[in-house]
Structures are given as C-alpha cells and as structure tokens.
Amino acid sequence: MQSEMPFYESPEQALTAAVQHLGGAKMVGAALWPDSARTRLLDCLNPSRAERLDMSEAMFILKRAKDAGMHAPFFWMAAEIGYDAKPITKAEEEDRLTTVVEQTSKTLAAALSALERMQKARAAA
C-alpha cells in the first residue's frame, strides 16, 4: 500500500497516473479497445477533449492498477468524495463471496420450501 496521499487535479489525471504505471496508453488502450487504442485512451484522459471513459472502462484501469500494486488513483478519488479506502486481499474477497453464496443458498432453500408447501396446499384443496 502506498503511504503518502498523492495529489491529482482531476480524475483524468489520477487515471493517467494509473495508465502510466501499467505500461502506458498503448498497452492499456489495447486491453480496452483492440482498434485505435492509444489515441482513443489519450483522448479520453484529456480533460479538454469530448471523449470520456465510461464507468466500466475507468474501473478496468483502477482494477488493473490495484493488481499491479498501485492504489494512489483510487485513494485520491475516494478522498475527493469523502471516503477512506483500503484495498482488500484476494482471501478477504473470497471470504465475502463465500458468505454471499452461503446466505443466498439458505434464502433459496427457504423460498423453495415455502413454494413447495404452497403448491402442495393448492393441490390438496
């Protein structure tokens, strides 16, 4: 985790730092769009241009940066909107998803049981 909070003037500048850390616009752009990758990405990161990344594309860059150990752009964005963010480990994410699956399975089992009782009651009537 990076210890000092960076300063960026805009979300585009924060994402640009992540793109640079990931090997540059040509590499990241090619992962986002196979055609005209570098130019398109640089246009999207230029605040004076009309082109913009959509949310899923920005998240793609932030996720790749996290996987590469670069958290600064996300930390900056979180601080800009009033959150204190911290990365979670793969094990923590796996535990969270396991809990979701277990809770969902219990809910599904209860709903199926209730549905079966209703169908049996209707058939008996």
C-alpha positions in Angstrom: 0.0 0.0 0.0 1.3 3.5 -0.8 1.9 5.5 2.3 1.6 9.1 1.1 -1.6 10.5 -0.4 -0.9 11.8 -3.9 -2.4 15.0 -5.3 -4.2 14.9 -8.6 -6.0 17.9 -10.1 -8.7 15.7 -11.8 -10.0 12.2 -12.1 -8.4 12.1 -15.6 -5.0 12.9 -14.0 -5.4 10.1 -11.4 -6.3 7.6 -14.1 -3.4 8.8 -16.3 -1.1 8.0 -13.4 -2.6 4.5 -13.2 -2.2 4.1 -17.0 1.4 5.2 -16.9 2.1 2.7 -14.0 0.5 -0.1 -16.1 2.8 0.5 -19.1 1.3 3.4 -20.9 -1.6 4.2 -23.1 -0.7 1.9 -25.9 -0.7 -1.2 -23.6 -3.8 -0.3 -21.6 -5.7 1.1 -24.6 -5.1 -2.2 -26.4 -6.6 -4.0 -23.5 -9.7 -1.8 -23.6 -10.1 -1.4 -27.4 -8.3 -3.5 -30.0 -8.5 -0.8 -32.6 -7.1 2.8 -32.3 -6.2 2.0 -28.7 -3.5 4.5 -27.7 -5.0 7.6 -29.3 -8.5 6.8 -28.1 -7.3 6.3 -24.5 -5.2 9.5 -24.5 -8.3 11.4 -25.9 -10.4 10.0 -23.1 -7.8 11.1 -20.5 -7.5 14.6 -21.8 -10.0 16.9 -20.0 -10.1 19.3 -22.9 -11.4 16.6 -25.3 -15.0 15.5 -25.5 -14.2 11.7 -25.4 -14.6 10.1 -22.0 -14.1 6.7 -20.4 -17.3 5.1 -19.3 -17.5 3.8 -15.7 -16.6 0.2 -16.6 -13.5 1.4 -18.5 -12.4 3.6 -15.6 -12.9 0.6 -13.2 -11.0 -1.6 -15.5 -8.0 0.7 -15.2 -8.3 1.0 -11.4 -8.6 -2.8 -11.0 -5.5 -3.3 -13.2 -3.6 -0.7 -11.2 -4.6 -2.4 -7.9 -3.5 -5.7 -9.2 -0.1 -4.0 -10.1 0.1 -2.7 -6.5 -0.7 0.9 -7.4 -3.5 2.3 -5.2 -2.9 6.0 -5.4 -5.5 7.0 -8.0 -8.3 5.2 -6.2 -7.3 6.5 -2.8 -7.3 10.0 -4.3 -10.7 9.6 -5.8 -12.1 8.1 -2.6 -10.7 11.1 -0.6 -12.1 13.6 -3.1 -15.6 12.3 -2.4 -15.1 11.8 1.4 -14.2 8.1 1.8 -11.3 6.4 3.5 -10.5 3.5 1.2 -8.3 0.5 1.8 -7.5 -2.4 -0.5 -8.8 -5.9 0.4 -6.9 -9.1 -0.2 -8.0 -11.9 -2.5 -8.6 -14.0 0.6 -10.9 -11.3 2.0 -12.8 -11.1 -1.2 -13.1 -14.9 -1.4 -14.5 -14.9 2.2 -17.0 -12.2 1.3 -18.2 -14.1 -1.8 -18.4 -17.4 0.2 -20.6 -15.7 2.7 -22.8 -14.3 0.0 -23.2 -17.7 -1.6 -24.0 -19.4 1.7 -26.6 -16.7 2.6 -28.1 -16.9 -0.9 -28.3 -20.7 -0.7 -30.1 -20.5 2.6 -32.6 -18.0 1.2 -33.2 -20.0 -1.9 -33.7 -23.2 0.1 -36.3 -21.4 2.4 -38.1 -19.9 -0.7 -38.2 -23.3 -2.4 -39.6 -24.9 0.7 -42.3 -22.3 1.1 -43.2 -22.6 -2.6 -43.4 -26.4 -2.3 -45.7 -26.0 0.7 -48.0 -23.6 -1.2 -48.2 -25.8 -4.2 -49.0 -28.9 -2.1 -51.7 -26.9 -0.2 -53.2 -25.7 -3.5 -53.1 -29.3 -4.9 -54.8 -30.7 -1.8 -57.6 -28.1 -1.9 
